[in-house]
Amino acid sequence: MIYYFSGTGNSKWAAEKIGEKTGDRVVNISDILKSGSGKIHIGASVLFGIVFPVYAWNLPKPVAEFLKLLEVNRGAYCYAVCTCGDEAGYTIDILKKRLKLKSGYSIKMPNNYIPAFDVDSEETALQKVRAASVKLDSVCDDIIGRKECFDYDRGRFALIKSYVAAHFFNKYALSSKPFYSEPACNGCGLCEKNCPTGNITVVDGMPFWDEKCVQCLSCIHRCPKRAIQYGKFTKNRGRYYFNYTEEEINGQKGS
Ligand SMILES: Cc1cc2nc3c(=O)[nH]c(=O)nc-3n(C[C@H](O)[C@H](O)[C@H](O)COP(=O)(O)O)c2cc1C
């Protein structure tokens, strides 16, 4: 079984790609959390994968919540794949302390954190996805062969980023308050439908954000009217969600 969390589709795509190659079922962690699921037992000799985006060089909150539900038999083959715009910091190391991983990988994908940075250029984004596709093929070979392998990019100053910066991010940056919709909003309700934490409600044609936001930014990136903003900086920044066809990805695979 492969469990994934995803805001803008990168990690969902990675999970589905692994699912296709390994023949494993893919399950959305958001659905599990929304359903109020009890403990999840992972049996011996089972393939158990977890795929998710890196948030502030650490685990996203829903993934940390999901880990609390797990009861994993020591004989299971557990692996993790995190997607990140640039560097994963100590994310996989932190996960290793909570889950007995046999393998762990970071995969560079288009960046979606627009409160701080702009999105990647179209060319860079496509290059990242193509390189990711190549790396995922070899990750799948490892998983099928139940290899023990760790291949992730911590980047520079990883300790400070994963422990100090992540602490401040979780303490101060998860607020919903800076979200607002502009007059271009037509109340279509896609933001409410797509929010993986059920944090948005559209009332009288306008979205309202509750306080359960985990900052996945699905609402901003997927708004067809570009009508959602977060604070002062997102207005002039690009939008991104995973929308590549196999033909686009395989065009010049790995180039
Ligand atoms: C709140 C937030 C924090 C992020 N922090 C990092 C980070 O620390 N390092 C990094 O390389 N990318 C970071 N990113 C970028 C995402 O990890 C990356 O774009 C990921 O592939 C998005 O996955 P998704 O499309 O499945 O949501 C961050 C994105 C968000 C929304």
PDBQT file of the ligand as one rigid body, heavy atoms in Angstrom, charges set to zero:
ROOT
HETATM    1  C1  LIG A 301       4.546  25.121   3.137  1.00  0.00    +0.000 C 
HETATM    2  C2  LIG A 301       5.584  24.661   2.178  1.00  0.00    +0.000 A 
HETATM    3  C3  LIG A 301       6.903  24.513   2.599  1.00  0.00    +0.000 A 
HETATM    4  C4  LIG A 301       7.870  24.055   1.703  1.00  0.00    +0.000 A 
HETATM    5  N1  LIG A 301       9.149  23.854   2.155  1.00  0.00    +0.000 NA
HETATM    6  C5  LIG A 301      10.078  23.360   1.317  1.00  0.00    +0.000 A 
HETATM    7  C6  LIG A 301      11.404  23.068   1.787  1.00  0.00    +0.000 A 
HETATM    8  O1  LIG A 301      11.716  23.194   2.951  1.00  0.00    +0.000 OA
HETATM    9  N2  LIG A 301      12.311  22.618   0.897  1.00  0.00    +0.000 N 
HETATM   10  C7  LIG A 301      11.998  22.424  -0.422  1.00  0.00    +0.000 A 
HETATM   11  O2  LIG A 301      12.895  22.039  -1.191  1.00  0.00    +0.000 OA
HETATM   12  N3  LIG A 301      10.741  22.656  -0.896  1.00  0.00    +0.000 NA
HETATM   13  C8  LIG A 301       9.780  23.104  -0.060  1.00  0.00    +0.000 A 
HETATM   14  N4  LIG A 301       8.496  23.333  -0.505  1.00  0.00    +0.000 N 
HETATM   15  C9  LIG A 301       8.155  22.957  -1.894  1.00  0.00    +0.000 C 
HETATM   16  C10 LIG A 301       7.418  21.611  -1.957  1.00  0.00    +0.000 C 
HETATM   17  O3  LIG A 301       8.011  20.671  -1.068  1.00  0.00    +0.000 OA
HETATM   18  C11 LIG A 301       7.419  21.009  -3.368  1.00  0.00    +0.000 C 
HETATM   19  O4  LIG A 301       7.003  21.922  -4.316  1.00  0.00    +0.000 OA
HETATM   20  C12 LIG A 301       6.562  19.742  -3.376  1.00  0.00    +0.000 C 
HETATM   21  O5  LIG A 301       6.917  18.946  -4.482  1.00  0.00    +0.000 OA
HETATM   22  C13 LIG A 301       5.074  20.034  -3.426  1.00  0.00    +0.000 C 
HETATM   23  O6  LIG A 301       4.404  18.800  -3.409  1.00  0.00    +0.000 OA
HETATM   24  P1  LIG A 301       2.837  18.629  -3.688  1.00  0.00    +0.000 P 
HETATM   25  O7  LIG A 301       2.600  19.142  -5.105  1.00  0.00    +0.000 OA
HETATM   26  O8  LIG A 301       2.609  17.164  -3.611  1.00  0.00    +0.000 OA
HETATM   27  O9  LIG A 301       2.093  19.402  -2.702  1.00  0.00    +0.000 OA
HETATM   28  C14 LIG A 301       7.520  23.776   0.354  1.00  0.00    +0.000 A 
HETATM   29  C15 LIG A 301       6.189  23.950  -0.060  1.00  0.00    +0.000 A 
HETATM   30  C16 LIG A 301       5.228  24.379   0.829  1.00  0.00    +0.000 A 
HETATM   31  C17 LIG A 301       3.805  24.543   0.351  1.00  0.00    +0.000 C 
ENDROOT
TORSDOF 0
